[in-house]
Amino acid sequence: MAIYEPRIGIKQWAEADRPREKLMLHGRRHLTDAELIAILIVSGNTEESAVDLSKRILASCNHDLDALGRLEVKDLCKFRGIGEARAISIVGALELGRRRKPGTTEMVRILSAHDCHRELSPVLTDLPHEEFWILLLNRANQVITKHQVSKGGLTGTVADPKVIFKIALEHNAAYVVLAHNHPSGNLKPSPEDLLLTRNLVSAGKLLDLHILDHLIITNKSFFSFNDDGLI
């Protein structure tokens, strides 16, 4: 006859094995990915500790944090013990980590399409839909800010030139870099992409707001209109 063994929750573990206590005692770098996620979800379910539940979530993504970062709230809520609030905590934490970059007291200077991609890829990768963003620069090619212009569906998004130039003028920008993502992974500009870029370049000249580049960004690479001679 099988012997019933009650589940041991995290609170009953040795203090050094509890994720929060382990972080306080040894520092964040001593925690596994599952333990870090367990801190976010606080507790597990009636059959699993928070760490065990976190391990199962990671296993569903082949222990790939990038894949985990692509999950939506509804995907995480499919796991027993993960409600909407916990799912939002996981999604929010991973998005914050994606946007994080080494601190600097100097303004970032843009000198190439690769520099533009470095600034914009954190907000335009791993999305299931298209978004259109602009990167605004001063006359020294330093980044003032980046701004979302529109959000669309799987196959496209609409970028209103009036909105783009209004935002640029409000921030006293001298140069504008356009960018949008292709969730399909296709880097080829569509006829609509080419027409929009031409129109924005022409309008920008009248306003003394120069369009430096337009990037199409996918999860693995990017396409530069400027590098390809299209601007």
C-alpha positions, 0 to 999 in steps of 0.5 A: 500500500502506498504511503501518503506523504503530505506536500511540504510547502516552501514555508516548511523548507529549510530557510536557506532553501526558500527563494526569498530567504535564499536571495537575502542570504546569498544574493540574486545570482545564486537563485535558479530561474525557477526560484526567481519566478517562484518569488513572483508567483508567491505560492503554488497550488495544492499539489505543487510548491511555487518552485515546482509550479515555476519549473513546470512553466519553464519546462513548457517553454523548454527552459527558454526565457525568451520563449517564456517572455512571449507568453501572454497572460491568457497562456500563463493562466492555463497553469493551475495556481496561476491566476490573472494577477500572478500572470500579470506579475510574470509578464510585467517582470519579464518585459521590464527585464527586456527593456533594461540596459546598462545605465549611463549618464550620457545620452545615447548617440545614434550613428548607424542602423545597428544603433537604432536597432539596439534602441528599438528591438526591446520594444518591438521583438516577441510581439504577436501583432504589429506596432509602429514606433519612432525614435527621436533625435536631437541635432547631435544625433542623441536619443531624446525619446522613443514613442509608440505611434500605433498598434495593429493586428497580425498583418499591419498597423496604421501610422498617421503622419500627423501623429508622428510629426506632432510628437516629433515637434512637441519634443523639439526633435531634429531627426526621426527614425521610423520603425515597425515590426513584422511578427511573421519574420519577413524582412521585405518591405511591403508596398505600403511600407515603401509608400509611407516612408516616401511620404514621410520623408517628403513631409519631413523636409518641409518641416525641417524634420529629417527621416534618417531611417525606417527599420523593419524589425523581426525577432531575429534580425532587421531591415534598414531602408537607409542601408538599402538605399531606400531613403 
